[in-house]
Amino acid sequence: MAQTEFQFMPMNKGPKDRSAKCTVRRSVHLAALVSALATTGVVVLAQSEPVDPRVEGLTFLGEPVLASQVMAGQQLYADNCASCHGASLEGQPDWRRRLDTGRMPAPPHDDSGHTWHHSDRMLFQITKGGVGAVVPGYESDMPAFGEDLTDAEIAAILVYIKSTWPERQREFQAEVSANDTGG
Ligand code: HEC
């Protein structure tokens, strides 16, 4: 760097000289900063660019949840689930009472329902394969989304739903998920 400055100086006489020198110094500082960041490690660089932050205190199937997933899930929920489970996750009216068909209405996905009683794995299976996937032979109006949505889309919808729960429901469901060994 010192050599660069030495060669540079004689070519830049006159009023511009000062600012030109200043630019060189600045780039020296910048280089020093970059190498300092490089030695302190990736963590510093990652923190300086919080493009897609983790959602604090939320995981899905043991993996961290990103803000972008929750945002994608909110839209996917509106497009695929809200017609039955409600735009505000409130469920169908009188959702505890069996329909004339003998089937159950769509329950809420907010903390007034029982979605949060189920593990991540269970919620994923129900959404992908319908309730029959976890209770064989069970007749239900809940569609299987395995053909219309990718696994990542299903996961995004479920993390959106989870992100709306208050702390108590989140903690309860996290424990149920941790205890669900996949049997
Ligand atoms: C056509 C209506 C309909 C749509 C659309 C629908 N569901 Fe359902 N869902 C139901 C019904 C009805 C039940 C209750 C099933 C039963 O007990 O028979 C249910 C139950 C569930 C359950 C189990 C909840 C619990 O507490 O046991 C989950 C999870 C679920 N749905 C997720 C979803 C997701 C996610 C979507 C969107 C991708 C979705 N559902 C779209 C009708 C629907």
Boltz pocket constraint, residues with backbone or C-beta under 6 A from the ligand:
constraints:
  - pocket:
      binder: B
      contacts: [[A, 76], [A, 77], [A, 80], [A, 81], [A, 82], [A, 83], [A, 84], [A, 85], [A, 103], [A, 104], [A, 105], [A, 106], [A, 107], [A, 108], [A, 113], [A, 114], [A, 115], [A, 116], [A, 123], [A, 126], [A, 127], [A, 131], [A, 139], [A, 140], [A, 141], [A, 142], [A, 143], [A, 145], [A, 157], [A, 158]]
      max_distance: 6.0
